[in-house]
């Protein structure tokens, strides 16, 4: 049994590697090896950090040991979870499996008003803290350059590799508020099933900054082993009760822009576009005695 659910907020800066731009290859060319993708990511990090160091000291260190996990997303056959912008997922490694319930596209400020009311809130009487991994409710902001998405996720770990077939009861046991979508137990189908290679032992230091939340995830289709994507990311995380460190956020954003300028990552269309932004309209103070 977990002692409590930890409330966190995170900003994750994501970058999908553009294979053609990164390696100078055209359509149909062989996909580079995991090792080559890892080295390309390190070169981009070093280039970005050096550009920010302003001739000062900087250092990027990494361990090329990777680990493997399976990433599986589930829904009912009728798509009822997708219709309500919910995702059930597992991330299974050899000795532990992470369960996640995610709510997409919501007003982020609403999540922590009464967090225990959230659909994704885990039942701490059934979850347990696995080693250093806490049972967590997190408000996530995922940035992919101009493309920004919010989600809320409740997550925790189980011992062992849990990749066997699942039904709705497996998840409602840990997320009881899902029962409104599953009044009866039904089989779940795999929406996606990836094999993932993970590199997460990287660190970048320059000036007052020290970022060690890097992760390179290389995804392949579990059935065909066809390459899907390679995504590099880093996070800034805080506890709900704390304030954001705005200097750290500023420097993380500067690093993100510097990584963008390396030219090896995909651009995604922005979610939000403004043909006539409010900021372009002059705001004029009303004369004294005049009420708006």
N, C-alpha and C positions, 0 to 999 in steps of 0.2 A: 504494500500500500504506500502510495506517495504521501509525503507529509503535506504538500500543498501544490497548487499549480502556480508556476512562476509566470509573471506577466512581463512581456518584453515587447520592444519595438525594434525593427531593423530596417536598414536601407541596404539593399543589395545591388551593387553595380555590376551589371552583366554585359558580356561581350561575346558574341558568336564569331568564331574565326571564319573568314571568307577564304576557302581553300585556294581558289584561283588567284586572288590578290596576294595571299601570303606566300604561295609557292610558285607563282608565275605559270600556272598550268591552265589548260583549257578544259572544256566539257569532255567528260569521258576519260580523263586522266586517272591513273591509279590514286587512291586515297593515301596520303602519307601515313606512316606508322604512328602509333601512340607516342613513341619516343621523339619523333620529328615534331609532332604537334606540341609536345611539352617544351622542347627546345625553342620553338618559335614563340611560345608564350613567354618564356623567360627573356628572350631577346627584346620583346615588346615592353615587358616590365622594366628591364634595365634601361632601355632607351627613354622611357617615360620618366623614371625616377631621376636619371642623370639630367634630363632637361629641367627638372624642378629644383635640383640641388644648388643652382646658381654658383657653380664652381666650389661648393662646399663638399663636405664628406657625405658619401652615400654608399649603401651596400645592399645588394640583393643576394640572398642565400636560398638554396633549395636542395631538397633530397629527391632523387628521381625514383624512389620506391613508390609504386602505385598499389592500390588495392581495388578489389572488384566488388560490385554489388549489382543486384537486380532491381530495377525500378518498374513497378507495375501500378497502373491506374485502373480503377474499377467503376462500374455503374450497373444498374439493373438493365435487363435487355430492352426495356421500353424507354431508357434514357431519362428516367425521372430525376436523377440527381443533376444531370447536365441542365435540365430545364429549370432547376432552381439554383444553378450556378454553384454547385457543390462538387467536390472531388474527394474520393477515397483513394488512398495510396499506401503502398508499402515500399520501403527501401531496405532490401535484405542483403546483408553481408554474411560471412561465414558464421559468426558467433552472436550476432544481434540483428534485430529487425526493427526498423523505425516505422511506426504507424502514424499516418497523417490524415486529418480531415480538414479540408480547406473550403472556405467560403470566398468566392470571387466577386469583384465589382460591387463594393458596398461603400457607404459613407464612412470613411475610416474613423472619424471622431466618435461614432456611435458605439464602437466595439467595447470600449472600457467603461462605459457608463454603468452597466451591470454585466460584467464579463461572464458570470455564472449562467446567464440567460442565453449565451451564444450557442448556436447549434453545434459548433466545433469544440465546445468546452469538454475536456475529458473528465470521466468519473474517477476521482482520485481514490475511491474505495476499491477500485479494480486495477488501476495502473500502479506501477512501481517504478521508482527511480533506479535505473540500471547503471550501476557504477557512477560515473561522473555526469551522466545524462539525466537531466531533470524532466519532469512532466511540465510542459510549457504551453501557454497560450500566447501567440505572437501576432502582432500586427505587422505585416510585411509590405514594404514598398519596393517593388522590383523596377529598376531603371535599366533600359536598354537604349541609351542615348536619348532621343526625343520621345521614346515610347515608354510610358510609365503605367504600371498596373499596381493595384492594391489587392491584398487578400488577407484574410485572417486564418490562422492555422492552429489547431490543437494537435500536439504530438507527444509521443513518449516511445520508449523502447521495450521490446520483449527479448528474452533470451532465445538464442538459436536462429536458424534460418527458416522463416515462415513464408514459403512460396507455394504451398499447396493450394488447391482450389478453395475459394472463399464463398460464403453466402452472407446475406445481410446480417444475420445474427452474430457473426464474428465481429463486426464493427459496432452494432448497437450495444453489444456487451460493454464496450468501452466508451461509446458516445451515445448515451441513452436518448438524447433529444432527436436522434435520427429515427426513432421509432415512429414519429409522425409520418415519415415517408415509407416506412416498412411495417405496416400493422401486422403483416404476416411475413415469416422468413421466406426469402426468395433467393435463388442462385444469383451470383454476380458474374458479369462477363468482363474480360480484360479489354479495356479501351486501348491500352498501349502496354507493351512489355519490352523494356530495353535491357541490354547488358551494358553496364557502365564501368569504364576505367577511371579511377579517381587519383589525381595528384593533389595533395593538400598540405604538403610540408614545404611552404614557401614563405619568405619573409622579406619585406622591403623597408629600409630605414633611410631617412634623410632628414636633416634638420631635427625638429622635435617630433617627427612622425615615425611610427613603428607599426606597420600593418602586417598581421600574421593570419588574417582570415581568408587567404586566397584559396581558391579551389578551381582546378581544371577538370571538367567532366566530359569524357568522350563517350558518346552514345551510339550503339549499334542495335539494329533490330534483333531481338532474341531468337527469332525463328530463322532468319536468313543471314544474319550477321552483316547485313548491308549497313554502311556508314550512314548515320543520321545527322549528327552535328558534334561540334566541339565547342564548349562554352567555358570561358574564363570568367571568374567573378571574384569580388571581395566584398566584405560586409562591414558596416558600422552598426553596432548593437548597443542598446541601453536598456536598463531596467525601467519599468513604467514609472516608478517613483522618482527617478532621476531626471534631470534636465539634459537636453542634448548639449554636447560639447560642440558649439558652433565653429570653433576654430578647427576642430578635427573634421567636421563636415565640409568646411570650406576647402581644407587641404585634400580631403578625399575627392571632392568634385574637381579640383585642379588636376589631381592624378588621373581621374577618369577622362578628362578632356585631353590630357597628354597621351593617354593610351589610344584614344580615338584618332589622334593625329599620326599614329604609327602607320595607319592605312591598311591594317590587315584584318579589320573586323567589319562585319556586315552592318549596313545601315537599315533600320526599320522605319516605316512611315510613322509619323507621330500619331498618337491616339487623339490628342486635342489639337485642333487647328482654329485659328481666329482670323477671320477675314477682316473684321473691324474691331480690334482689341480695345477693351475699355481704356487701357493705358494710353491710347492715342487720342482720347477725348480730353480737351482742356477742362480742368476743374477750376472754377472761378469763385472766389469768396463772395458771398452775398453782401451787399451794403448793410451797414448797421441798421437795425430796426426792421429788416426785411426777413420774413420767415419763409423757409423753403416749403 
